Amino acid sequence: MTDMQFPWGKNKRYNDFPSSFKRRFSERIQKISIDAGFTCPNRDGSKGVGGCTYCNNNSFNPAYCSPKKSISEQILLGIDFFNAKYKAQYYLAYFQAYSNTYGHIDHLKKIYEEALSHDKVIGLVIGTRPDCVSESLLEYLEELAKDYYISIEYGVESVNDLALESINRGHTYQEAEDTILKTANRGIHIGAHLVNGLPFDTPKMMIKHAVQLSNLPIDTLKLHQLQILNNTTMAKQYEEKPEQFYLFEMEEYLDFVVDVIEQINPNVTLERFINQAPKGWLIAPKWGIKNFEFVDKLDKKLVERDTWQGKLFQVKD
Ligand code: SF4
């Protein structure tokens, strides 16, 4: 196969998110993380306490964002931060920490609109759980999506309810599927996220999970390897029973990702493959590889195996 025969029309063996983003926006776009002070239903007692066993939310908050600051302040600080680094022209407000639709609709409208009131903010990326999205919120976001880029990222994490139960997730896979279907056809960009290596999931099952999700009306899939982080319930469980966890070696995970890529729907863009916990947080697996280095290895591996996204994808009847 020559380069230009790939359905996404470029010299890349998978439908990569950065290129699809560049096709959509002519200006450089930067995401600014916002911590709006949310919690999650498996933290506040409504569905459980303690949160997901692997979660240490402090690990993904950049220094400039804190719920102690207003949304507008966080946006101004984020713009200052990125202006120093890049000549970004426009921004997306990325509601990232915890479950960013878990609140009263009036409160949600207020904070989303505060973010959109900055003239450089052209859209929202909202990370949340599939069990925290109401019909009225979807109707509201559908309206917003007529004027702004609106993306919802659902943490699906696994298709296996045993795995979800074991991490104290507090929702089933079916709830994720139902919510994705309810979100579809509203002009909202839908992202889904899977963690690879949870208890009760085998690599074979994880590949099937990615294929199953790619058959749903999602636009983007994010994958990452399970990481055991300090100060989490999982860290204790790992210390006591390490055999319960499937922690990939880096080279093995590379092949796993290639297997996923060749079997999933070529229409879904792929945004991420690995996570990198900040220094000092990570217990295992310690790969010591940066995201761009992994992507580089992945490109080479796809050439080596002469494969590409969807090579083995079977269209569902
Ligand atoms: S839903 Fe997300 S933020 Fe909440 S406990 Fe689980 S991983 Fe952490």
Residues whose N, C-alpha, C, O or C-beta is under 5 A from the ligand:
A	BS01	SF4	C40 G51 C52 C55 Y98 S99 R129
